[in-house]
């Protein structure tokens, strides 16, 4: 620094010598480190470390307020013979599968409808996203009230207005009713996300492709399967990955409406892990349940991502 | 087919009259407007039901035989009154607001810096850092809450809003960073080079040039983070135990639901009031919200 000032002694610029701090902030490695520190630090401490800690906890017998010892696969062994756990695994897979299919079917339909030339387009889009904005627990409570055994508005319409049924439906009282009711609530909440994301994908498809197909005499079904579907595939893959991931690890909806009941029939793996881990105090077993979600998640992510990505590549290669 | 033929030219030439023929119009009604109406009805009905229940007196609420359940005959504010003055709802609302705002600001600052480093300072392995942050978004809170609960307990943060303010960024930062990387990409690099020539330091460039240009991206990320932290449930349920420190979603579910007789009026009032702030906030920035949602998916 001093050297440079002496060299410029004949012609002196007022602030020729930047302070040490300024120079430090102009050195790239330092700047990179400073910039990455908050984000990477927070993620390492509160995400990566807990992920490892969770896996470690799954192999210990930790309880609330008491450190645990390494017990090997004991937690997993006891889960292996635990019918409630297998019930939760079954329902989680079922819930994710059915809800995803319904969400994407209906969401795609809604996206196609919204892609038509409509008046009040942006208002409509804003309204449709509402279920996605509102806190899940709060809308879940609304569903809970709509599923009430005595005062359900759905039963009221079916029985007293339309006369299609004789008795009120006990939505949350029997296992299968409760399972389907929860799926319906999940689909209700998920449709807007799928529809708006797919709408964004639809809007990137050039109208000239449809015009060309129209001139060639393609029917509307052919236009859908040959143009819309393949061009939508990349965005569909991403949305599907996210949707599957978040449905599989869903917690709020089930906890708010049934808390796993009746007779543990609607436990998802996340709610079961919570019930065993936090109120039950068996942190080790809760962690083991949570950790056993990881293989499913990796599998689901890989499947939805690679299966669809490969198809996109194949079809893109054919078309262009 | 005829529908498509009739529709297509309309899209291309917007100055053509809206209705081309009686038949296509009617067909459009059945294939587009009717299903759309059903969708909107189903998607909005729970909110309508929430609102109607909030303003119903108990006598009407539990008597469908004499009252039309779809309408309120004698609206009452009793439920809202009870919620605001007989429970600690205002303090729950305040907690939620505090946690949402603090964690949003924290994640925005961290994400802006990280996105700037990854996208603009380009170093060896920057794409891998970006990818790692993206993968972090795929780690769901449901598998993290048990180890996090033990950590929070050991750090002495249990039952304090700070626990939530520090843990929410784990799902906010990945999203915001990813969004902002995309946004920074769209800002021409030449602008920064000019500033660099003029002798601006890197931080000055970030503060004076890049950030002002990235304001829409910042707003999108901010709104998304705010709504996400307002919605968050599992961490708030696991890390907070005393009534006055709870956030709205948790408090409504755990404090208002007592015993076997549910106070549906008060519950619905709580849900409505808890949804309104975020819905109003959202309605001001719908376009930013949609662009962040779709932008993040498209990346």
Interface residues (C-beta under 8 A of the other chain):
Chain A: X22 X25 X26 X28 X29 X31 X32 X34 X35 X36 X37 X38 X39 X40 X42 X43 X46 X47 X48 X49 X50 X51 X53 X54 X57 X62 X106 X109 X110 X113 X114 X116 X117 X118 X122 X124 X125 X126 X127 X128 X129 X130 X131 X133 X134 X135 X136 X137 X138 X139 X141 X142 X143 X145 X146 X148 X151 X153 X156 X160 X188 X191 X192 X193 X196 X197 X199 X200 X201 X204 X207 X210 X211 X214 X219 X220 X223 X235 X238 X239 X241 X242 X245 X246 X248 X249 X250 X251 X252 X255 X256 X269 X270 X273 X274 X277 X278 X283 X286 X287 X290 X291 X293 X294 X297 X301
Chain B: X1 X3 X4 X5 X7 X8 X10 X11 X12 X28 X32 X35 X36 X39 X40 X42 X43 X44 X46 X47 X49 X50 X53 X61 X62 X64 X69 X106 X109 X110 X111 X113 X114 X116 X117 X118 X121 X123 X129 X133 X136 X138 X139 X140 X141 X142 X143 X144 X145 X146 X147 X148 X149 X150 X151 X166 X167 X169 X170 X173 X174 X177 X201 X202 X203 X227 X230 X231 X233 X234 X237 X238 X248 X249 X250 X252 X253 X262 X264 X267 X268 X270 X271 X274 X275 X278 X279 X282 X283 X286 X287 X289 X290 X293 X294 X297 X298
